[in-house]
Amino acid sequence: PRLAPRYYTISSSPSLDRTTLHLTVKVLREPFRDAPHRTKLGVCSTQLEAAAAGRSVVAFVRRSSFRLPRDGATPVVMVGPGTGIAPFRAFLQEMRV
């Protein structure tokens, strides 16, 4: 069977640097539920972990519909179920620019 794509949330702002993209990834390495003596490894996360620092990797970026309010004084409530800290890191970078 073909592997499904692995989607990660970008954790950097293109306004800060248009040539670099940052990901915040949890490396999946945990025991199988029914076989605790075996280790489940993330297909993509373990490859990213093994990549040398500064090395380029092949990826694609899906267009996002997320936009911050034009008025910087508008309150924003951010909830990231399942996304972790990645979008919050990018948001903070965007606010600095």
C-alpha positions as a printed Julia matrix, in Angstrom:
97×3 Matrix{Float64}:
  0.0    0.0    0.0
  1.06   3.56  -0.68
  2.02   5.69   2.28
 -0.24   8.64   2.99
  1.4   12.07   3.09
  2.5   13.32   6.49
  1.2   16.82   7.2
  2.97  19.07   9.67
  2.09  22.56  10.82
  4.63  25.19   9.81
  6.15  26.82  12.87
  7.79  29.84  11.24
  6.55  33.02   9.63
  7.32  33.72   5.95
  7.35  37.42   6.88
 10.46  36.76   8.95
 12.3   34.7    6.28
 10.78  33.72   2.93
 13.6   31.28   2.12
 13.35  29.05   5.19
 10.53  26.98   6.61
 10.6   25.59  10.16
  8.69  22.56  11.43
  8.13  21.52  15.02
  7.97  17.73  15.0
  7.58  15.15  17.75
  9.61  12.11  16.79
  7.38   9.05  17.07
  9.21   6.31  18.92
  6.99   4.38  21.32
  6.09   0.8   22.24
  3.25  -0.88  20.39
  0.17  -1.18  22.58
 -0.25  -4.92  22.03
  3.47  -5.69  21.81
  5.37  -3.47  24.26
  8.67  -5.19  23.43
  8.43  -3.78  19.86
  8.92  -0.12  19.0
  6.7    1.87  16.66
  8.74   4.37  14.63
  7.31   7.37  12.81
  7.87   7.03   9.06
  8.61  10.7    8.46
  9.55  12.01  11.9
 12.44   9.57  12.32
 13.78  10.47   8.86
 13.62  14.16   9.72
 15.41  13.44  13.0
 18.19  11.59  11.13
 18.7   14.42   8.61
 21.82  16.48   9.22
 21.27  20.0   10.57
 20.91  22.49   7.73
 20.17  19.79   5.18
 17.37  20.45   2.7
 14.5   17.98   2.43
 11.9   17.56  -0.3
  8.47  18.76   0.79
  5.36  20.51  -0.43
  3.32  23.23   1.23
 -0.48  23.32   1.24
 -2.1   26.73   1.07
 -3.59  27.89   4.37
 -6.75  29.87   4.89
 -5.57  31.16   8.29
 -5.21  34.95   8.4
 -4.61  37.3   11.3
 -6.94  40.31  11.65
 -5.72  43.4    9.79
 -6.09  45.46  12.97
 -3.27  44.38  15.31
 -5.33  45.53  18.3
 -8.02  42.91  17.61
 -7.94  40.2   20.3
 -7.09  36.73  19.03
 -7.89  33.45  20.78
 -5.85  30.58  19.42
 -6.71  26.94  20.03
 -4.47  24.25  18.58
 -5.97  20.82  19.17
 -3.51  18.36  17.71
 -1.15  21.03  16.32
  0.9   21.6   19.45
  3.01  24.75  19.68
  3.84  25.1   15.97
  1.19  27.66  14.95
  1.78  29.66  18.13
  5.51  29.93  17.37
  4.74  31.16  13.84
  2.16  33.61  15.23
  4.71  35.1   17.64
  7.23  35.5   14.82
  4.58  37.18  12.66
  3.75  39.63  15.46
  7.46  40.62  15.72
  7.68  41.63  12.05
